[in-house]
Amino acid sequence: MPGARRGYPHAMIHPWHEVTPGIEGRSLPEYFRAIIEIPRGSSNKYELDKASGLLMLDRVLSSAVYYPANYGFIPQTLAEDDDPLDVLVYCTEDIPPLTLCQARAVGMMTMTDQDKPDHKIVAVLVQDPIYNEFEKASSFPKHIFKMLKRFFEDYKQLEGKGVEVDEILPAEMAHAVIDDALARYSRVRMRGGMKGLM
């Protein structure tokens, strides 16, 4: 069956490996496709199961916190923590899990988690008439990123993990990290080292 993969009888695609990151008519890395794992307002932490491409419930956050933005990843990227590159997509609405959307990078937040850099691309939904007007992270109300920083500090701390959260960096830094993650994915995939691929 076209599109079906070994061990999976239905024509399902793997969102990490089989979705093109670029958007036709738009320049990558400024614009890209994002796949949402966790909707804004959720206290459930969903993660992509790398082998199957399905979403699995990793855990329920152990505190009265919730995701302040739609959270997901950029397909065909490999970050320094060996996961797809994380993205926070700001939008006036909650975006359901496994929704494919078009986003534009406006900045980046970097955490140090267990001595490894953990980059989070900050983006806006292209089709959102309100957030799409924000050209860069510095245009956002300062309170939005105070909430974002506090969210990651609190939920990691309550799970007994130390984490350092840096300030929001400009879009140019995000573009460089996206380019690096795209190149790393391509290198590892060509060597046959990607999980979920034969």
N, C-alpha and C positions, 0 to 999 in steps of 0.2 A: 504494500500500500504506500503511495507516495507520501512522504513526510513522516511515516512511522519509523521508529527507531528500534533497534534490537531489544527484545524483552518487553516492549510496550506495544500492544496490539492496535491502539488507536492512533490516528494521525495527529499527534501532539508535538509541539515544538518545545525546545529547551530555551527558556527566555534569556538565559545568560549567553548561550552560544549561537543561537539561530536568529536573533533579532539584530538587525543592522543598527549601529549607534548613530549614524548620520541621518539628517533630514534633507530630503530633496529640495534644492534651491536655497539651502541655508549653509552657513560655514561652520564646520566642526573645527575646534572644540567649543566655540562660543555657544552654538546651538546643538542639541543632541536629544536623542530619545532616552527617556527614563522609564523604568519599570517599578511601579510602587509595590512595596511589601507591606507597609504599615500606614493606615490612614491617620491623618491628623486627629488628635483627640483620643486615640486608642491607648490602653494600658497593656495590651497584648503585644508581645515582641515576636513577630513572625520573621522567619529567615528562609531564604532559598535553600532547599535541599540540593546540593550541587550534583549529586548523582542522578536524581530523577527529574529535576527541574520543577518539582512541586514546591508549594509553600508548606512549611511545617511551623507549628506553634512551638517556639523555643522556650518561652516562659511568660508568666504574668508578672509585670513589674512589681517589686516588693515594697511599694510605697505609693502614696497618693499623688503620683505624677502621671502625666500622659504626654504623648508625642506632640510637640508644638507645631509641627509641620508634617506634611506627607513625606514618608521616608522610603527610599528605595535604592536603586543602583543603576549604573550606566552599563548597558550590555557590551560584551566583548572588551571589557577592561579588566585588568588585574592590578589591584593595589598592593602596597608593600606588605600588608598583612595576609596576602594570598587569598583574599576575597574580592568580589567585584567592587569597583569604586563606589562608595556611598554617596548619595545625593539627598538633600532636603529640598523638596519642591514646595515653595510657598504659593498658596492658592486660597481663594475665599471659601472653597468647599473642601470637604473630605473626599479623597480619591480612593475608591475601593482597591483592595489588594489585587495584584497581577494586572492592573490597568497599565496600558502602554500610553505614554503621554509625551508631548513635546515641551522641552524646557530650555531655558537660557541661563547660563551661568552668570551670577552677579558678584560672587565672592567665594570665600572658602574659610572653614573653621578647621583647625588642626588640634587634635587631642594627642597626648602621649599616654598610651594605654599599655601597661606592662613593658615599658621601655621601647615600645614601637610606635612610630607615627601612625596616626589614624585620621586620614583626611576626610572631611565631609564637604562636598561641593554644595554651596548654597545657590539655589536657582529659583526662578519664577516660572510658572506655567505660561507658555506662550499664548494660549487661548483665554487666559484670565484678563478681563478688561481693566481690572484694578491693579493687580500685581505686575502686569506686563509693562506698566508705566515706569516701574523702578528700573533704571538703567544700571545701577551699581548698588552694592550693599550699603554704602555710606548714605544713600538716599532713604533707606528704611528708617522708621522711628527707632531710636536707640533702645527702647524698651523691648522690642521684638527679640533682639539678639542677647539682651540680658536674660530673658526667659530661656532662650535656647542654651546658653552657657550653663545656667543654673540647672536646667533639666539634666544635662549629661553629668554634671558634678554630683547631683543628688542621687540619681539612680545608680551610678557606679559606686558611690560611697556606701549606700544602703546594702549593696551586694558584697561589701567588704573589699572592693577593688579601688586602689588608688589611681586617680586620673588627673592630669593637668589639661586644662582647656585654654587655648590661646584666644586672642581677640580675632575678630573677623578680618580676613585678609582680602585684598582687592581681586577683581575678576581676572586680571592678568596672571596672578599666582594660580588661580583655579585652572585656567587654560593650560598652563605648563604641566600641572599635575594630571589633567585629563589626557594630554598628549602622551605623557610618560606611561600612564596606565594602559592606554591603547597599544603602545609599542611593546610593553612588557607582556600583555596578553598574546599578541601576535608571535613574539619570540617563543613563549612557552608552548603555545598551541602547535607551532611548527615542529617543535621537538617531541610532540606527543605527550606533553605533561599535564594537560588539562583534565580535571575531574569532570565526569559526565560525558566525555568524548571517547570514542574507540580509537 
